[in-house]
Amino acid sequence: MALLAIVILNWNGRPFLERFLPIVESRSKRDDTIIVVADNGSTDSSVAYLKEHHPEVRIIEFDKNHGFTGGYNKALAQVNAEYFLLLNSDVEVTEGWLDPLLEHMQNNRQTGICMPKICSAYNHSMFEYAGAAGGFIDYLGYPFCRGRILSNIEEDKGQYDNSIEIFWASGAAMMIRSSLYKELGGLDERFFAHMEEIDLCWRAKLLGNQVWVIPQSVVYHVGGGTLPNNSPHKLYLNFRNNLIMLYKNLPLSSITPVIVTRMIMDGAAAAVYLCRFRFSYLKSVFRAHMDFWKILPTLERSKVKVKGVKSGRTRVSGVYKGSIVLKFFLTLRKITYFRIGADIS
C-alpha cells in the first residue's frame, strides 16, 4: 500500500492535463506516492494523451461522467493508500508542496483532512476563490474563506500563513485519511458537484475529526474549469446542495429556522435576478428549491460520535456567529477575515 495517492479526476480536461500534470509529476516525486488519473468518460482524447505521454500514471476509466462526487467515490474505491489527495486537473503545484501536508497528518492524529494555501493561477499574489487560506461558514451555511469573502478576494501578503483549524477544505486540493473517507462513505453522490467537500468536512467534524489549512504548502488554481462561474447549472447546484447540506448536518433544533431563513434569502436573490432580467438564474433558484423538497424524504442525518452532544448534534468549530452576507453588504464589501475572525467559534 502506498503512503499517498494523488488522484486527479478528469472530464474533457486534456489542455489542463497537458499543462499541469507534468508539473505534478516533477514536484511530487516520492517513493511512497502514486499518481492516479480517473477519467469521467471524456470525449476529448484525454485518455489517449495520458497513455502516450504519461505511461507511468495509473489510469482509471469510466464510461460516463459520474460528476465530482460519483467519479471520486468510484475511483478511490480502486485505490489503496493511507492518504488520498484529491487534486483538480487545473491546479499547478509548487516545489515541496506535499511535505508540509504529510508531516501535519502524520504528527496530528486528530486531523482527518487538510489543505494547502490556494492562490490564483492567473495571479500568484492573489488568493483563489475555491479555498484561499481555509474555508469557514456562517450560521446560515454561507461558505467563505480566509482571503475570500463572497466576491471579495484579497491579495496574499502572508497575512494568513499560520496553520489553523478551519471548517472546510477545498476539493481542489484536499488530503484526507483513506480510513476516514471510507468511514464517511465518501462524498455524497446526490450533490454531483459543488458543496460536496463542505458536506464531507462537516460530517468528518461531527465524527470528532479536525480540518486544517497548512499554508506552508502552496498551489495555484485556475478555477471554473468544468462549470464556469456564471453557469445557471452551477448556480442551481449551489442553491440546492447548500439546503441538502444544512438539513443533513445542522442540530435538530436549528433546521427549521435556518432553512426557512435561507429560503427567504434565496428568494431575495431570485428577486434581484428578476429585476436584472436574468431569467435563467431565477429558474435555477426555483428549481433548486423544488428539487430540495423532492429529495428531502430520502435524506439521512449525519452521524455524531463525539461527546458534548446537544439537541442531537455537537457544536463544531469554524462557524461565524453572524450573517456573512449581511456583514458583506453593510460594510459595502470592505470586509476581510481579519474583520470577523474574532466572531468565529
Summary of the structure (lengths in Angstrom):
residues: 345
radius of gyration: 19.4
end to end distance: 38.1
largest distance: 57.5
contacts: 1188
relative contact order: 0.13
helix: 39%
strand: 24%
